[in-house]
Amino acid sequence: MSDEASALRDEVSLIRDVITYAHRFRGAVFVFRISSRVARHPRFPALVQDLALLHENGIGIAIVPSPGAKIDELLSLYAVATERVQGIRIATSEAMPLIQMAAFDTATAIMNQLARNKVEALIGNWVRARALGVREGIDYGDTGTIERIHADLIRRALEDGVVPILPCIGWNAVGKPYSISSLELATRLSVSLKAKKLFIVAEGEPFASEELQGPREGVEAAEGYISRISATAAEALITDWPQLLEPVELEFLQQAVAACRGGVERVHFLDGTLDGVILKEVFSSLGHAVMVHADPFENLRAMTSDDIPEVLRIMEPMIAAGVLVSRTQEDLERLCTDFVVYESDGTVRGCAALHRYGSDQAEIAGVAVDEGFGQLGIGQKLVRYLIGEASRLGLVRVFILTTQTADWFESLGFLRSSPEDLPEEKRRHYDERRKSRIYVFPLPPKA
């Protein structure tokens, strides 16, 4: 395939993704927790432009500013000391006015930037709080915890096309303000609003430790950081490997699990200083952030006739390169029950087939993965799945024919063989012109 054709194919694939996700998320609610460091970064105006695009395209936006850096700055400026206990800042009576000032300054800065993009926003006192009190002998002063979020009022604002902004300040029944965790507020808000997504927008990429990227069930790593992790796997990390996590990462995961268990489908941790990162995360199944997901993000299932156009599209570059033999829609319809597809976030990204020969052998064929998704190990998952299916059926072995991927199949445990070892029916149709190499994978005897 020429470079021009390949570039066109990438553009078309991107357009398909954008249209698919735009349709899926129209009418949905996204909650964004945005740090004050990001709000003061030179790229912040571009990030708000992207939020405005989401808003204009029918996605409800709610924002929780995280003023931590601004609070530290004001406390230092006025020489007011505070302590932290287990990550919680103790808001003294002297510090509380400065904390409140920082919270509303950050919220106002975000509201002003939205106004520049002709997006109406509203800062509101929608959070009922109470004092955290004295715990284990420690008086937390004016630090509070969330008692209730007035979600009905926030939903009304969203329905009116307004972006609600919730400073991390809550008030009790008589109007006393308390400092509350912006991360807890964002989590509780996303659950209360039945949000599709919660975004934690900070500076820098978390979860980049190589130890965290080791093979674990439900964890997927790419390009030097964890890219996807299930809520169950996140719970296991919190319980079994807390020493691998920075304190901020541990808190993020705890709140992400709480959000997922509360009905939020996805929680994304992203670097808000990267240009276009929110749009890439929303409108692409690859994204550029760490994502904790509640439901199965990926799924291996039987192919249906509705999948055939996508499967042919995925196969096309490999057919053009001579890696796969040509297949038509009629071919796939005839062999539909042999194929499985790999579905990622509702979109088919890979396929493979298990063709039976007699009672004891099968061929794994038609292994193809969508361009741009090869680094995620989809092909290996498909082949491993079909080997498991062959074993479950009580077959003796599976075999493959390949011209250009011999090394890859060897890495999966396949052994070199010869055309003479093929089943008679397959041997009769062996194409001498392609000179495909034959590999077999012996299966253990069925118990």
C-alpha positions as CSV (number, residue, x, y, z in Angstrom):
1,M,0.0,0.0,0.0
2,S,1.4,3.5,-0.9
3,D,2.1,6.1,1.8
4,E,-0.7,8.2,0.4
5,A,-3.2,5.3,0.5
6,S,-2.0,4.4,4.0
7,A,-2.4,8.0,5.2
8,L,-5.9,8.2,3.7
9,R,-6.8,4.9,5.5
10,D,-5.7,6.4,8.8
11,E,-7.7,9.5,8.3
12,V,-10.8,7.5,7.4
13,S,-10.4,5.3,10.4
14,L,-10.1,8.4,12.6
15,I,-13.2,9.9,11.1
16,R,-15.1,6.6,11.8
17,D,-14.0,6.7,15.4
18,V,-15.0,10.3,15.9
19,I,-18.5,9.8,14.4
20,T,-19.0,6.6,16.4
21,Y,-18.1,8.2,19.7
22,A,-19.9,11.5,19.0
23,H,-23.1,9.6,18.4
24,R,-22.6,7.4,21.5
25,F,-21.9,10.3,23.9
26,R,-24.5,12.8,22.7
27,G,-26.6,13.6,25.8
28,A,-24.1,12.1,28.2
29,V,-22.5,13.9,31.1
30,F,-18.8,14.1,31.7
31,V,-17.3,15.3,35.0
32,F,-13.8,17.0,34.9
33,R,-11.6,17.6,37.9
34,I,-9.1,20.2,36.8
35,S,-6.0,21.1,38.8
36,S,-5.0,24.7,39.3
37,R,-1.6,23.9,37.8
38,V,-3.3,22.9,34.6
39,A,-5.5,26.0,34.8
40,R,-2.4,28.2,34.9
41,H,-0.6,26.3,32.1
42,P,-0.1,28.1,28.7
43,R,-2.0,25.3,27.0
44,F,-5.1,25.7,29.2
45,P,-7.0,27.9,26.8
46,A,-6.7,25.2,24.1
47,L,-8.0,22.6,26.6
48,V,-11.0,24.8,27.4
49,Q,-11.6,25.2,23.6
50,D,-11.8,21.4,23.5
51,L,-14.3,21.3,26.4
52,A,-16.4,23.9,24.5
53,L,-16.4,21.6,21.5
54,L,-17.7,18.8,23.6
55,H,-20.4,21.1,25.1
56,E,-21.4,22.3,21.6
57,N,-21.8,18.7,20.5
58,G,-24.4,17.8,23.1
59,I,-22.2,16.5,25.9
60,G,-23.0,17.9,29.4
61,I,-19.9,19.2,31.2
62,A,-19.5,19.6,34.9
63,I,-16.2,20.9,36.4
64,V,-14.6,20.5,39.8
65,P,-11.5,22.8,40.2
66,S,-8.7,21.4,42.3
67,P,-6.9,24.4,43.8
68,G,-4.1,22.6,45.7
69,A,-1.2,24.5,44.1
70,K,-3.1,27.8,44.5
71,I,-3.8,27.0,48.2
72,D,-0.1,26.3,48.8
73,E,0.8,29.5,47.1
74,L,-1.5,31.7,49.3
75,L,-0.6,29.9,52.5
76,S,3.1,30.5,51.8
77,L,2.4,34.1,50.8
78,Y,0.6,34.8,54.1
79,A,2.9,32.6,56.2
80,V,0.1,30.3,57.4
81,A,1.2,26.8,58.2
82,T,-1.1,23.7,57.8
83,E,-0.5,20.0,58.4
84,R,-1.5,17.0,56.3
85,V,-2.5,13.7,58.0
86,Q,-2.8,10.7,55.6
87,G,-3.1,13.1,52.7
88,I,-5.8,15.2,54.2
89,R,-5.0,18.9,54.8
90,I,-6.1,20.2,58.2
91,A,-7.9,23.5,57.5
92,T,-7.4,25.7,60.5
93,S,-9.5,28.7,61.2
94,E,-6.6,30.9,60.1
95,A,-6.1,28.9,56.8
96,M,-9.8,28.5,55.9
97,P,-10.3,32.0,54.4
98,L,-7.2,31.5,52.2
99,I,-8.4,28.0,51.1
100,Q,-11.8,29.4,50.2
101,M,-10.2,32.3,48.3
102,A,-8.0,29.8,46.3
103,A,-11.0,27.5,45.6
104,F,-13.1,30.4,44.1
105,D,-10.2,32.0,42.3
106,T,-9.5,28.8,40.5
107,A,-13.2,28.3,39.7
108,T,-13.5,31.9,38.4
109,A,-10.4,31.5,36.2
110,I,-12.0,28.4,34.6
111,M,-15.4,30.2,34.2
112,N,-13.7,33.2,32.6
113,Q,-11.9,30.9,30.1
114,L,-15.2,29.2,29.2
115,A,-16.8,32.6,28.7
116,R,-14.1,33.5,26.1
117,N,-15.4,30.4,24.2
118,K,-19.0,31.6,24.5
119,V,-19.9,28.9,27.0
120,E,-22.1,29.9,29.9
121,A,-21.0,28.6,33.3
122,L,-22.2,28.9,36.8
123,I,-20.3,28.6,40.1
124,G,-22.7,27.3,42.7
125,N,-23.0,26.2,46.3
126,W,-24.5,22.8,45.6
127,V,-22.6,20.8,48.2
128,R,-23.9,20.2,51.8
129,A,-20.9,19.3,54.1
130,R,-20.2,18.6,57.7
131,A,-17.1,18.7,59.8
132,L,-14.7,15.8,59.6
133,G,-14.3,16.3,63.3
134,V,-11.8,14.6,65.6
135,R,-10.5,11.3,64.5
136,E,-7.9,9.2,66.4
137,G,-7.1,12.2,68.6
138,I,-6.6,14.6,65.6
139,D,-8.9,17.6,65.2
140,Y,-9.3,18.3,61.5
141,G,-10.7,21.8,62.2
142,D,-12.6,23.3,59.2
143,T,-11.9,20.3,57.0
144,G,-15.2,18.7,56.0
145,T,-16.7,15.7,54.3
146,I,-19.5,15.6,51.8
147,E,-23.0,15.0,53.2
148,R,-25.1,15.7,50.1
149,I,-24.8,17.0,46.6
150,H,-27.9,18.8,45.2
151,A,-27.8,16.8,42.0
152,D,-31.3,17.9,40.9
153,L,-30.2,21.6,40.7
154,I,-27.0,20.7,38.9
155,R,-29.0,18.6,36.3
156,R,-31.3,21.6,35.7
157,A,-28.3,23.7,34.9
158,L,-27.0,21.1,32.5
159,E,-30.4,20.9,30.8
160,D,-30.3,24.7,30.4
161,G,-26.9,24.4,28.6
162,V,-24.9,25.8,31.5
163,V,-21.6,24.3,32.7
164,P,-21.8,23.9,36.5
165,I,-18.5,24.6,38.4
166,L,-18.3,23.2,41.9
167,P,-15.5,24.7,44.1
168,C,-14.2,22.2,46.7
169,I,-16.1,24.1,49.5
170,G,-19.2,22.7,51.1
171,W,-21.6,24.4,53.6
172,N,-23.4,23.0,56.5
173,A,-27.1,23.7,57.3
174,V,-26.3,27.1,58.9
175,G,-23.9,28.3,56.2
176,K,-20.5,27.4,57.7
177,P,-18.0,26.6,55.0
178,Y,-15.8,23.5,55.0
179,S,-12.8,22.6,52.9
180,I,-13.5,19.3,51.1
181,S,-11.5,17.0,48.9
182,S,-11.8,18.0,45.2
183,L,-11.2,14.4,44.2
184,E,-13.9,13.0,46.5
185,L,-16.2,15.8,45.2
186,A,-15.6,14.9,41.6
187,T,-16.2,11.2,42.3
188,R,-19.4,11.8,44.3
189,L,-20.6,14.3,41.6
190,S,-20.0,11.8,38.8
191,V,-22.0,9.1,40.6
192,S,-24.8,11.5,41.5
193,L,-25.1,12.7,37.9
194,K,-24.8,9.2,36.5
195,A,-21.9,10.5,34.4
196,K,-20.5,8.3,31.6
197,K,-17.0,9.5,32.3
198,L,-14.9,11.1,35.1
199,F,-11.7,12.9,34.0
200,I,-8.9,13.6,36.4
201,V,-7.0,16.4,34.6
202,A,-3.6,17.0,36.1
203,E,0.0,17.8,35.1
204,G,2.2,14.9,34.1
205,E,1.3,11.2,33.6
206,P,0.7,8.9,36.6
207,F,1.3,5.1,36.9
208,A,4.5,5.1,34.8
209,S,6.4,2.8,37.2
210,E,7.8,-0.2,35.3
211,E,6.9,-2.5,38.2
212,L,3.3,-1.6,37.8
213,Q,3.4,-2.6,34.1
214,G,4.3,-6.2,34.8
215,P,1.8,-8.8,33.6
216,R,-1.4,-8.7,35.7
217,E,-4.9,-9.7,35.0
218,G,-7.0,-6.7,33.9
219,V,-4.0,-4.4,33.4
220,E,-2.8,-3.2,30.0
221,A,0.4,-1.2,29.5
222,A,1.5,0.8,26.4
223,E,4.3,3.3,25.6
224,G,5.8,3.3,29.1
225,Y,2.6,3.7,31.3
226,I,-0.5,1.8,32.3
227,S,-3.1,2.5,29.7
228,R,-6.1,0.5,30.9
229,I,-7.0,-1.2,34.1
230,S,-10.2,-2.8,35.3
231,A,-11.8,-1.7,38.6
232,T,-11.2,-5.2,39.9
233,A,-7.5,-5.1,39.0
234,A,-7.3,-1.6,40.5
235,E,-8.7,-3.0,43.8
236,A,-6.1,-5.7,43.7
237,L,-3.3,-3.2,43.2
238,I,-4.6,-1.1,46.2
239,T,-4.8,-4.2,48.4
240,D,-1.8,-6.3,47.3
241,W,0.7,-3.8,45.9
242,P,0.2,-0.4,47.7
243,Q,4.0,0.0,48.0
244,L,4.2,0.3,44.2
245,L,1.9,3.3,44.2
246,E,2.7,7.0,45.0
247,P,0.2,8.4,47.6
248,V,-1.5,10.5,44.9
249,E,-1.9,7.4,42.7
250,L,-3.3,5.4,45.5
251,E,-5.9,8.1,46.2
252,F,-6.7,8.3,42.5
253,L,-7.3,4.5,42.2
254,Q,-9.4,4.4,45.4
255,Q,-11.7,7.2,44.0
256,A,-11.7,5.6,40.5
257,V,-12.9,2.3,42.0
258,A,-15.6,4.1,44.0
259,A,-16.8,5.9,40.8
260,C,-16.9,2.7,38.8
261,R,-18.7,0.8,41.6
262,G,-21.2,3.7,41.7
263,G,-22.1,3.4,38.0
264,V,-19.5,5.5,36.2
265,E,-18.3,3.6,33.1
266,R,-14.8,5.1,32.8
267,V,-12.4,7.1,34.9
268,H,-9.5,8.8,32.9
269,F,-6.3,10.2,34.4
270,L,-4.7,12.5,31.8
271,D,-2.0,15.1,31.4
272,G,-3.9,18.4,30.7
273,T,-0.8,20.1,29.4
274,L,-0.8,17.9,26.2
275,D,-2.5,19.5,23.3
276,G,-5.8,17.8,22.3
277,V,-5.5,15.1,24.9
278,I,-9.2,15.3,25.9
279,L,-10.5,15.0,22.4
280,K,-8.1,12.1,21.7
281,E,-9.3,10.3,24.8
282,V,-13.0,10.9,24.1
283,F,-13.0,10.1,20.4
284,S,-10.5,7.3,20.1
285,S,-10.4,3.8,21.6
286,L,-6.7,4.1,21.9
287,G,-6.6,7.5,23.8
288,H,-3.6,8.9,25.5
289,A,-4.3,8.5,29.3
290,V,-4.7,6.0,32.1
291,M,-8.3,4.6,32.1
292,V,-10.0,2.6,34.9
293,H,-13.1,0.9,33.5
294,A,-16.1,-0.7,35.2
295,D,-17.5,-3.0,32.5
296,P,-15.5,-5.3,30.2
297,F,-13.7,-2.8,27.9
298,E,-12.7,-5.6,25.6
299,N,-14.6,-8.6,24.4
300,L,-13.9,-11.7,22.4
301,R,-17.0,-13.0,20.8
302,A,-18.4,-14.9,17.8
303,M,-18.5,-12.9,14.5
304,T,-21.9,-12.0,13.2
305,S,-22.9,-11.0,9.6
306,D,-23.1,-7.4,10.8
307,D,-19.3,-7.5,11.6
308,I,-18.2,-8.6,8.1
309,P,-17.7,-5.1,6.6
310,E,-15.4,-4.2,9.5
311,V,-13.6,-7.5,9.3
312,L,-12.9,-7.0,5.6
313,R,-11.7,-3.5,6.3
314,I,-9.3,-4.8,8.9
315,M,-8.1,-7.6,6.6
316,E,-7.6,-5.3,3.6
317,P,-4.0,-4.0,4.3
318,M,-2.8,-7.5,5.2
319,I,-4.3,-8.9,2.0
320,A,-2.6,-6.1,0.0
321,A,0.7,-6.9,1.7
322,G,0.4,-10.6,0.9
323,V,0.2,-11.6,4.6
324,L,-3.4,-13.0,4.2
325,V,-5.1,-14.7,1.2
326,S,-7.9,-12.7,-0.3
327,R,-11.4,-13.1,1.1
328,T,-14.7,-11.8,-0.1
329,Q,-17.9,-11.0,1.7
330,E,-19.4,-14.3,0.4
331,D,-16.4,-16.2,1.8
332,L,-16.9,-14.7,5.3
333,E,-20.6,-15.3,5.2
334,R,-20.0,-18.9,4.4
335,L,-17.5,-19.3,7.2
336,C,-19.1,-16.9,9.6
337,T,-19.4,-19.5,12.4
338,D,-15.7,-20.2,12.3
339,F,-14.7,-16.6,13.0
340,V,-14.3,-14.7,16.3
341,V,-13.8,-10.9,16.6
342,Y,-12.0,-8.8,19.2
343,E,-14.2,-5.9,20.2
344,S,-12.7,-2.9,22.0
345,D,-15.1,-0.4,23.5
346,G,-17.8,-1.5,21.1
347,T,-15.7,-1.4,17.9
348,V,-14.2,-4.5,16.1
349,R,-10.4,-4.3,16.1
350,G,-9.4,-7.8,15.3
351,C,-10.5,-11.2,13.9
352,A,-9.4,-14.8,13.5
353,A,-10.9,-18.1,12.5
354,L,-10.8,-21.8,13.6
355,H,-11.5,-24.1,10.6
356,R,-12.1,-27.7,11.6
357,Y,-10.6,-30.6,9.7
358,G,-11.9,-34.0,10.7
359,S,-12.4,-34.8,14.3
360,D,-8.9,-34.0,15.6
361,Q,-7.4,-31.0,13.8
362,A,-8.1,-27.4,13.1
363,E,-6.5,-24.5,11.3
364,I,-6.1,-21.0,12.8
365,A,-6.5,-18.6,9.9
366,G,-7.4,-15.1,9.0
367,V,-5.7,-13.5,12.0
368,A,-5.9,-9.7,11.5
369,V,-5.6,-6.7,13.7
370,D,-6.7,-3.1,12.9
371,E,-3.8,-0.9,12.0
372,G,-2.7,1.3,14.9
373,F,-3.8,-1.3,17.5
374,G,-1.0,-3.9,16.9
375,Q,0.9,-2.9,20.1
376,L,-2.0,-4.0,22.3
377,G,-1.5,-7.7,21.9
378,I,-4.8,-8.3,20.2
379,G,-3.5,-10.9,17.8
380,Q,-2.0,-12.9,20.6
381,K,-5.2,-12.9,22.5
382,L,-7.2,-14.1,19.5
383,V,-4.8,-17.0,18.9
384,R,-4.6,-18.0,22.5
385,Y,-8.4,-17.9,22.7
386,L,-8.7,-20.2,19.6
387,I,-6.1,-22.6,21.0
388,G,-8.2,-22.8,24.1
389,E,-11.3,-23.4,22.0
390,A,-9.6,-26.2,20.1
391,S,-8.5,-27.8,23.4
392,R,-12.0,-27.6,24.8
393,L,-13.3,-29.4,21.6
394,G,-10.9,-32.2,22.3
395,L,-8.7,-31.7,19.2
396,V,-5.2,-33.1,19.0
397,R,-3.5,-30.1,17.4
398,V,-4.0,-26.8,15.5
399,F,-1.9,-25.7,12.6
400,I,-1.3,-22.4,10.7
401,L,0.0,-21.5,7.3
402,T,2.1,-18.3,7.1
403,T,4.4,-16.5,4.7
404,Q,5.5,-13.5,6.7
405,T,4.7,-14.0,10.4
406,A,6.6,-17.2,11.2
407,D,8.7,-15.6,14.0
408,W,5.5,-14.3,15.7
409,F,3.9,-17.7,15.7
410,E,7.1,-19.3,17.0
411,S,7.0,-16.9,19.9
412,L,3.6,-18.3,20.7
413,G,4.8,-21.8,20.9
414,F,4.1,-23.1,17.4
415,L,6.5,-25.6,15.9
416,R,7.8,-25.8,12.3
417,S,6.2,-28.6,10.3
418,S,5.7,-29.5,6.6
419,P,2.9,-29.8,4.0
420,E,3.0,-33.6,4.4
421,D,1.7,-33.2,8.0
422,L,-1.4,-31.3,6.9
423,P,-4.8,-33.0,6.8
424,E,-5.5,-34.6,3.5
425,E,-8.2,-32.1,2.5
426,K,-6.0,-29.1,3.3
427,R,-2.9,-30.7,1.6
428,R,-4.9,-31.0,-1.6
429,H,-5.5,-27.3,-1.6
430,Y,-2.1,-26.2,-0.6
431,D,-0.9,-23.4,-2.8
432,E,2.6,-24.2,-4.0
433,R,3.0,-20.7,-5.4
434,R,2.7,-19.0,-2.0
435,K,5.1,-21.5,-0.4
436,S,3.5,-20.9,3.0
437,R,5.3,-22.3,6.0
438,I,3.4,-24.7,8.2
439,Y,3.5,-24.6,11.9
440,V,1.6,-26.8,14.4
441,F,0.7,-26.4,18.1
442,P,0.2,-29.8,19.8
443,L,-2.6,-29.8,22.3
444,P,-2.6,-31.7,25.6
445,P,-4.8,-34.8,25.7
446,K,-8.4,-34.1,26.9
447,A,-8.8,-35.3,30.5
